[in-house]
Amino acid sequence: MRKRRGDAATPILLVLALAVGNAWAEAPAGINSPIFQDLEKRFLCVDGCGMALENCSNATAEQMRTDLLQMIADGLTKSDISARMVAVYGPEVLREPPRAGFNLLVWVLPFAVVVFGGLFVFMVVNRWVFARTIDAEPTSDADVPPDVVALDRLIDRE
């Protein structure tokens, strides 16, 4: 049986491909890593443009991205990175304010206003409609016109 030339190179190429693949998989986290992209969505650019960090392209945003990459490379957790970003840039760096203290009131108040406002409108309309139906009903036979009394008696007989 004759060996073809490519048969000897196949195992070598396979080992080489696996080695390169493993080296590429273990590359340090960069701007395409899921951790970086998640963190980038959590912060605002602090130069006054008001844009999300993931959408801003000015020098301040680039510096913030460099800081994020360095913190990821240092092995910090997401909560540690958030705390350090707040310490460096202030609480206005957070895209979503923390749900504590006064900020909790800001999160809850709009929903509470809608719920209690809806209940208030329901109660007012219900009282208004109910009051009109009570006023429309006669309180005694003296308030009822004679022809209506006669019709009621005729209906009762039949």
C-alpha positions in Angstrom: 0.0 0.0 0.0 1.4 3.4 -1.0 1.2 6.4 1.3 0.2 9.7 -0.1 2.2 12.8 0.7 -0.7 14.5 2.5 -1.2 11.7 5.0 1.9 12.4 7.0 1.1 16.1 7.3 -2.4 15.7 8.5 -1.6 14.8 12.2 0.9 17.7 12.3 -1.6 20.2 11.0 -4.2 18.9 13.4 -1.9 19.4 16.4 -0.9 22.8 15.1 -4.5 23.8 14.7 -5.4 22.7 18.2 -2.4 24.6 19.7 -3.3 27.8 17.9 -7.0 27.4 18.8 -6.2 27.0 22.5 -3.9 30.0 22.5 -6.6 32.1 20.8 -9.2 30.9 23.3 -7.0 31.8 26.2 -6.2 35.3 24.9 -6.8 38.1 27.4 -10.2 39.7 27.5 -10.6 42.5 25.1 -13.3 44.8 23.8 -15.1 41.8 22.3 -15.4 39.8 25.5 -18.9 39.4 26.9 -17.7 40.8 30.3 -16.5 44.0 28.8 -19.6 44.4 26.6 -21.8 43.9 29.6 -19.9 46.4 31.7 -19.8 48.9 28.9 -23.7 48.9 28.8 -23.8 49.7 32.5 -22.1 53.1 32.3 -22.5 56.6 30.9 -19.8 58.8 29.4 -19.1 61.5 32.0 -17.9 64.3 29.7 -21.4 65.8 29.5 -22.6 64.2 26.3 -25.0 62.0 28.2 -24.5 59.1 25.9 -24.1 55.5 27.0 -20.5 54.4 27.1 -21.1 51.7 24.4 -22.2 54.4 22.0 -19.9 57.3 22.7 -16.6 57.7 20.8 -14.9 60.7 22.4 -11.6 60.8 24.3 -13.3 60.5 27.7 -15.2 57.4 26.6 -12.0 55.8 25.3 -10.2 56.5 28.6 -13.1 54.9 30.4 -12.9 51.8 28.2 -9.2 51.6 28.8 -9.9 51.7 32.6 -12.5 49.0 32.2 -10.1 46.7 30.2 -7.4 47.2 32.9 -9.8 46.4 35.7 -10.9 43.2 33.8 -7.3 42.3 33.3 -6.7 42.8 37.0 -9.4 40.2 37.7 -11.9 42.4 39.4 -15.5 41.3 39.6 -18.3 43.2 38.0 -19.5 44.7 41.3 -15.9 45.7 42.2 -15.5 47.4 38.8 -18.8 49.2 39.3 -17.8 50.4 42.7 -14.4 51.6 41.4 -16.0 53.4 38.5 -18.4 55.2 40.9 -15.4 56.1 43.1 -13.4 57.5 40.2 -16.2 59.2 38.1 -19.0 59.7 40.6 -22.5 58.2 40.8 -23.5 59.9 37.6 -21.4 57.3 35.7 -24.1 54.7 36.4 -26.6 54.3 33.5 -29.1 52.9 36.0 -29.1 54.4 39.5 -28.9 52.0 42.4 -32.2 51.0 43.9 -31.6 52.3 47.4 -32.4 55.4 49.4 -33.9 58.3 47.5 -33.3 56.5 44.2 -35.6 53.7 45.4 -38.3 56.4 45.7 -37.7 57.5 42.2 -38.1 53.9 41.0 -41.3 53.2 42.9 -43.1 56.6 42.9 -44.2 56.6 39.2 -45.9 53.2 39.6 -47.5 54.2 42.9 -48.9 57.4 41.3 -50.4 55.4 38.4 -52.0 52.8 40.7 -53.4 55.2 43.3 -54.4 57.7 40.6 -56.4 54.9 38.8 -58.0 53.9 42.1 -59.0 57.5 42.8 -60.5 58.0 39.3 -62.4 54.7 39.7 -63.8 55.8 43.1 -64.8 59.2 41.9 -66.5 57.9 38.7 -68.2 55.1 40.7 -69.6 57.6 43.2 -70.7 60.0 40.5 -72.5 57.2 38.5 -74.0 55.6 41.7 -75.2 59.0 43.0 -77.0 59.7 39.7 -78.8 56.3 39.8 -80.0 56.9 43.4 -81.2 60.4 42.5 -83.1 59.0 39.5 -85.1 56.5 41.5 -88.2 57.9 43.2 -88.3 57.8 46.9 -92.1 57.6 47.3 -95.2 57.1 45.2 -95.9 60.8 45.6 -92.9 61.6 43.4 -94.1 59.2 40.6 -96.4 60.6 37.9 -99.9 59.1 38.0 -99.7 57.5 34.5 -96.5 55.6 35.6 -98.3 54.3 38.7 -101.2 53.2 36.5 -98.8 51.4 34.1 -97.1 49.7 37.0 -100.5 48.4 38.3 -101.4 47.2 34.9 -98.1 45.3 34.6 -98.5 43.8 38.1 -102.0 42.5 37.2 -100.8 40.7 34.1 
